[in-house]
Amino acid sequence: MPAPRTVLLTGAAGGLGTLMRELLPEYGYTLRLLDLRPVDGAPDAIVADLADKDAVREAVRGVDAIVHLAGISLEASFDKILRANIEGTHHLYEAAREEGVRRIVFASSNHAVGYTPRPRGDDPLIPVDVPHRPDTFYGLSKCFGEDLAQLYWDKHGLETVSVRIGSCFPEPTSVRMLSVWMSPADGARLFHAALTAENVGHTVVHGSSANTRLWWDLTSARALGYEPRDDSEPYAEKLIAEQGELDPDDPAHARLGGHFVTDPPVWPH
């Protein structure tokens, strides 16, 4: 499809949102920014809660596509996850349906399948159609988002690319992250491919760079036109020297979700 001109970026004040609001305009997008809190350097950003249906619909009106990054990105109580990640995502999809927006890129997560055993040795890469195995209420909300996206495609013809993001930071910070890291530049490449690929229906892709230590299959992401250019391997020697190799007998190292399986970080708000 032709590149959308105006894209609503939710969660624009967050870590990933901050990276993408700097990188996506390089692909020709005009971004409309939305977050629960003010966005530094963007006085025109919309400050609204996804619980506010009227505000969400107003934010969606007139955009060509949506990149949905908003929500709680760590573990929290089910009530908090329900309001922010589940109800909020539903409100966004309903607003998109009502306003005729045809494409959403949804920030899913590796934690939707966090209890999946990580590959070892010559094991095959984790396929994109691996069953949902959430490791937290947060991961569960990403399962809901993927299923909601499928429903809105089947019922309403609203297309979504659900990107199961590994870890998108300027550089990896742990040995585990060497296998699921997505550089910010590759993140922008993947989101651009997800916004412009033809006939995606509802497509689930794994979101990471072309890491030497990759755990999951990037075939469906490449099919969108994604061409990752980065690799975490230059960071490996230093991280392994500091932290040691992964211990296959440690549950936090044996599953895709890492320490979210054993001791998930809790949302601070």
C-alpha positions in Angstrom: 0.0 0.0 0.0 1.2 3.6 -0.4 3.0 5.0 2.6 0.5 6.6 5.0 1.0 10.4 5.3 -0.3 11.0 8.9 0.3 8.4 11.6 -1.0 8.5 15.1 1.8 7.4 17.5 0.4 6.4 20.9 2.7 6.1 23.8 4.8 8.9 22.3 6.4 9.9 25.6 7.6 6.4 26.5 11.0 4.9 25.8 10.1 3.2 22.5 7.8 6.1 21.5 10.6 8.6 22.0 12.9 6.5 19.7 10.2 6.2 17.0 9.1 9.8 17.1 12.6 10.7 16.2 13.2 8.0 13.5 9.8 7.5 11.7 9.7 11.0 10.2 12.8 10.1 8.2 10.4 7.8 6.2 8.2 10.7 5.3 5.5 10.3 8.0 3.8 13.2 9.8 3.3 12.0 13.3 0.3 12.9 15.5 1.5 12.2 19.1 -0.6 10.9 22.0 0.4 10.0 25.5 -1.0 10.0 29.0 1.6 12.6 29.9 3.1 15.6 28.1 5.6 14.8 25.4 8.9 16.7 25.8 9.5 19.1 22.9 6.1 18.5 21.4 3.6 21.1 22.7 1.0 20.0 20.1 1.0 16.4 21.4 -2.4 15.1 22.6 -2.4 14.4 26.3 -5.2 11.9 26.9 -6.0 8.6 28.5 -7.0 5.7 26.3 -9.9 5.2 28.8 -11.4 8.4 27.4 -13.3 7.1 24.4 -14.2 10.6 23.1 -10.6 11.8 23.3 -9.3 8.6 21.6 -11.8 9.0 18.7 -10.8 12.6 18.3 -7.1 11.6 18.2 -7.8 9.0 15.6 -9.9 11.2 13.3 -8.2 11.9 10.0 -5.1 9.8 10.4 -4.0 7.2 7.8 -2.7 4.6 10.2 -1.8 4.1 13.8 1.3 2.8 15.6 0.1 1.7 19.0 2.8 1.7 21.6 0.8 3.0 24.6 0.1 1.1 27.7 1.8 -0.5 30.7 5.0 -2.1 29.5 5.9 -4.1 32.7 4.0 -6.2 35.1 1.2 -4.7 37.2 -2.0 -5.7 38.9 -4.7 -7.2 36.7 -6.9 -4.2 37.3 -4.3 -1.8 36.0 -3.4 -4.0 33.0 -7.1 -4.4 32.3 -7.7 -0.6 32.1 -4.6 0.5 30.3 -3.7 -2.4 28.0 -6.9 -4.3 27.4 -9.7 -1.7 27.6 -7.5 1.0 26.2 -6.5 -1.1 23.2 -10.2 -1.9 22.6 -11.1 1.8 22.6 -8.4 2.5 20.1 -9.6 -0.3 17.7 -13.2 0.9 18.0 -12.2 4.5 17.3 -10.2 3.3 14.3 -13.1 1.3 13.0 -15.5 4.2 13.5 -13.2 6.6 11.7 -12.3 4.3 8.8 -8.6 3.9 9.7 -7.4 0.8 7.7 -4.0 -0.1 9.3 -2.7 -0.5 12.8 0.8 -1.6 13.9 0.4 -3.1 17.3 3.3 -3.3 19.8 2.9 -6.9 21.0 5.7 -8.5 23.0 7.8 -11.6 23.4 6.0 -11.9 26.8 2.8 -13.0 24.9 4.8 -16.3 24.5 7.2 -15.9 27.4 6.9 -19.4 28.7 8.1 -20.8 25.4 11.4 -22.6 25.9 14.3 -20.8 24.2 16.2 -22.7 21.5 19.4 -24.5 22.5 22.1 -25.9 20.4 20.7 -27.0 17.0 17.0 -26.4 18.0 15.0 -24.7 15.3 14.1 -21.0 15.8 10.8 -20.3 17.5 8.1 -20.0 14.8 5.7 -17.1 14.7 2.7 -19.4 15.1 3.9 -20.8 18.4 0.9 -20.9 20.8 0.3 -18.1 23.3 2.1 -18.7 26.6 2.0 -15.4 28.5 4.4 -15.0 31.4 2.6 -12.2 33.2 -0.7 -10.2 33.1 1.3 -7.9 30.9 2.0 -10.7 28.5 -1.6 -11.8 28.7 -2.7 -8.3 27.6 -0.5 -8.7 24.5 -2.3 -12.0 23.7 -5.6 -10.1 23.9 -4.3 -7.4 21.6 -3.2 -9.9 19.0 -6.6 -11.7 19.2 -8.4 -8.4 19.1 -6.5 -7.5 16.0 -7.5 -10.8 14.4 -11.2 -10.2 15.3 -11.2 -6.7 13.8 -9.6 -8.0 10.6 -12.0 -10.9 10.2 -15.1 -8.9 11.2 -14.3 -5.3 10.0 -11.5 -5.6 7.5 -9.1 -3.5 9.7 -5.6 -4.6 9.1 -2.9 -5.1 11.8 0.7 -6.1 12.0 1.3 -7.3 15.5 5.0 -6.9 16.3 6.2 -9.2 19.1 9.0 -6.8 20.2 12.0 -8.3 22.0 13.9 -5.4 23.5 14.3 -2.1 21.6 17.1 -0.1 23.2 20.1 1.7 21.8 22.2 -1.3 22.8 21.6 -4.6 24.6 22.0 -4.6 28.3 22.0 -8.3 29.2 23.2 -11.6 27.7 19.6 -12.7 27.1 19.0 -9.5 25.2 21.7 -10.5 22.7 19.1 -12.9 21.3 16.0 -10.7 21.1 17.5 -7.2 20.7 16.1 -4.8 18.1 18.1 -1.7 17.4 16.1 1.5 17.2 17.0 1.8 13.5 15.8 -1.7 12.8 12.7 -0.9 14.8 11.9 2.0 12.5 12.6 -0.2 9.5 10.2 -2.8 10.8 7.4 -0.3 11.6 7.8 1.3 8.2 7.5 -2.1 6.5 4.5 -2.9 8.7 2.8 0.4 7.7 3.4 -0.1 3.9 3.2 -3.8 3.1 0.3 -4.9 0.9 -2.5 -7.2 2.1 -1.3 -7.9 5.6 -4.7 -8.9 7.0 -3.6 -9.7 10.5 0.1 -10.6 10.4 2.2 -11.5 13.5 5.9 -10.9 13.3 8.9 -11.2 15.6 10.6 -7.9 16.2 14.3 -8.0 16.5 17.5 -7.3 14.6 19.3 -10.0 12.6 21.2 -11.2 15.7 23.8 -13.9 15.5 22.3 -15.4 18.7 18.7 -15.1 17.4 16.0 -17.2 19.1 13.0 -16.7 16.8 12.1 -16.8 13.2 12.0 -13.5 11.3 10.5 -14.9 8.1 7.1 -13.2 8.4 8.8 -9.9 9.2 11.0 -10.2 6.1 8.0 -11.0 4.0 6.7 -7.5 4.8 9.9 -6.1 3.2 11.8 -5.7 6.5 15.5 -5.9 6.0 17.3 -5.8 9.4 20.8 -4.4 9.2 22.0 -4.7 12.8 23.3 -7.5 15.0 23.9 -7.6 18.8 27.1 -9.6 18.5 29.5 -6.6 18.9 28.2 -6.3 22.4 28.4 -10.0 23.3 32.0 -10.2 24.6 31.6 -7.4 27.1 28.2 -8.5 28.4 29.3 -12.2 28.8 32.4 -11.1 30.6 30.2 -9.1 33.0 27.3 -11.4 33.4 28.4 -14.9 32.3 26.7 -17.2 29.8 23.1 -18.1 30.2 22.5 -21.0 32.6 20.0 -23.5 31.0 19.0 -24.8 34.4 17.9 -21.3 35.5 14.2 -20.8 34.7 14.9 -17.1 33.9 17.3 -18.3 31.2 15.4 -21.3 29.9 12.3 -19.4 28.7 11.9 -16.8 26.1 10.4 -14.3 28.6 13.6 -14.3 30.8 13.1 -12.9 34.3 9.5 -12.0 33.5 8.9 -15.7 34.2 10.5 -15.7 37.6 10.6 -12.2 39.0 8.9 -9.7 36.6 9.7 -6.0 36.9 6.7 -4.1 38.2 5.2 -1.0 36.7 6.2 1.9 38.9 3.1 4.0 38.5 
